[in-house]
Amino acid sequence: MNASTLAIEQVAGRSAVVAAHAHTPLKWLAPRNHGHAAWVFQSTYGGGFVGDDALELDIEVRSGASLFLSSQAASKVYRATQSRFTLEARVAEHATLVCWPDPVVCFAGARLTQRQSFQLAPSARLVCVDACTAGRVAAGERWAFEHLAMKLELAIDGAPCFTDALVLSPAHGALPPRLSPFDAFSTVVLAGRPLEAACDRVEGQINAVALQRADGRPLVVCSRWPWGLVVRIAAGSMEALAHVTRGLLQPLLPELLGDDPLERKW
């Protein structure tokens, strides 16, 4: 399996895509923006994972550069697939990566194994949103997929500091009764010492507003670590999940990127 590669470098005070190679069915989209960061969106010709698709991404954010990495739409995993997705990202000194794709949406009978690995320099910054939903709920498919495995790994200065793994399979028991009343989940990671003040703000917002679930509201919890903050969100819908996640993170984007990519998304 050949990796699709992307490299971001600071050029004349702005971050620019200096290398990009995509293997079918993946393609890169890099629109212009008013900030100093590069924006790159993943897209696929089939609109998602089909058959035995195996996508491997190799991302490099070089010294002082900033990248907003997202997807063109929800990462759909179609029926009868056995797909794999791997992302390896390296973020150099004083560089920033905001990795915020749309949630994974698995159709009935689908299988997906996903692994994302982030290697940060000591002065690098990372914001990562890793989310999934119950599937095509409007079509009557709620937690009807065969297997979903999502793994997120983080290392700073070569030392592993965080590993998070989620496996959802009816082989371990029927999914709907185990996951009810939630239809969408996300793990949010803010990492890097330069983000310490941002971690304080997000943690304080969660504690002060008491976002913990009441009357059907999403459940939001967080844990603080020496290297950053981990936030976990469970919501009754993808829309509710997006609303809470944006409320927590969107104020950070102009600071990190010089512009807000979510203003023109949807």
BELSUL-V458744 format. One line per field, one symbol per residue. psi: psi as a letter, one per 40 degrees, with the letter a starting at -180 (. if undefined). burial: b if it has 16 or more other ideal C-beta (glycine too) atoms within 10 Angstrom, else e. A space follows every 50 residues. Layout:
psi: ???
burial: ???
This chain:
psi: hhihihhhihhfeihihehhhhhheiihhgiiieaeiihhhhiideeahi bfhhhhhhhhhiheiihhhaidaighhiifigiihhhhhhhahfihhhhg iiihhhiheihhhhhhhhhhideihhhhhhiiieagddeehhfeidhhhh hhihihfehhehhhhhhhhedeihddddeifiehiihhhhihdeeddddd ddddddddegeihhfeiihhiihiideaihhhhhieiddddddddddddd ddddddeeiheedeh.
burial: eebbbbbbbbeeeebebeeeebeebbebeeeebebbbbbbbbebeeebbb eebebbbbbbbbebbbbbbbbebbbbbbeebbbbbbbbbbbbebbbbbbb bbbbbbbbebbbbbbbbbbbbebbbbbbbbbbbbbbbeeebbbbbbbbeb bbbbbbeeeeebeeeeebeeeeeebeeebeebbbbbbbbbbbeebeebbe ebbeebeeeebeeeeeebbbebeeeebbbbbebbbbebebbbebbeebbe ebbeebbebbbeeeee
